[in-house]
């Protein structure tokens, strides 16, 4: 009965609309087509919305990547510029160091030649120094080779040796030096004990222990030369006694001096 009523109701509606059953089918088909298109349109809109949302996300990602790459490019550009500036500064510093090295090498070569000359001079004057002073300088003199050009010592050591010799010689030359030693007297081969007073590097006077023989010594080309002086013993003994403090009174003593 319900089905009959439903069909009847539909027929009534059709009757009211003035449609025949065939026309009603056409309308129903149009409605279904519209519904299908509407559903397709809605589906399409959803797809478009999803694609649009995905694109927005991708666009933001691309823009963020672009900004990051732009900042990285700027940073790299600044770093490259700094490195180039540093490289330029390093090149300038290297050139300056090379120039200074050349100056130091030239100065070192000049200094080495100057020291070699000083070594030759010291070797030349060493035999003319008093024997007691030569003995005192022996450790320094043996380090100065006969040919300074063959020296294997560094410049500092070579210079210190030369300056050490010169300093000791200058100190000796500025004072009177008393030395007890042995010496051949009276032209004989036998040596006797004498007291010798070196007056700097220029002259010396000696007297034997008995106060009988005295003489003077002076530097020569082959070393110091000593010779007895007749009649000098008393004055020489008096001079040495005064120097050693063996007398109560100090007085002037005549002393022969040779000026070169």
Secondary structure, DSSP 8 states (H G I E B T S, - for coil): -HHHHHHHHHHHHHHHHT--HHHHHHHHHHHHHHHHHHHHHHHHHHHHHHHHHHHHHHHHHHHHHHHHHHHHHHHHHHHHHHHHHHHHHHHHHHHHHHHHHHHHHHHHHHHHHHHHHHHHHHHHHHTTS-HHHHHHTHHHHTTS-SSGGG--S-HHHHHHHHHHHHHHHHHHHTSEEEEEEEEE-TT-S-EEEEEEEEETTTEEEEEETTS--EEEEEEETTEEEEEE-TT-HHHHHHHHHHHHT-SSS-----------
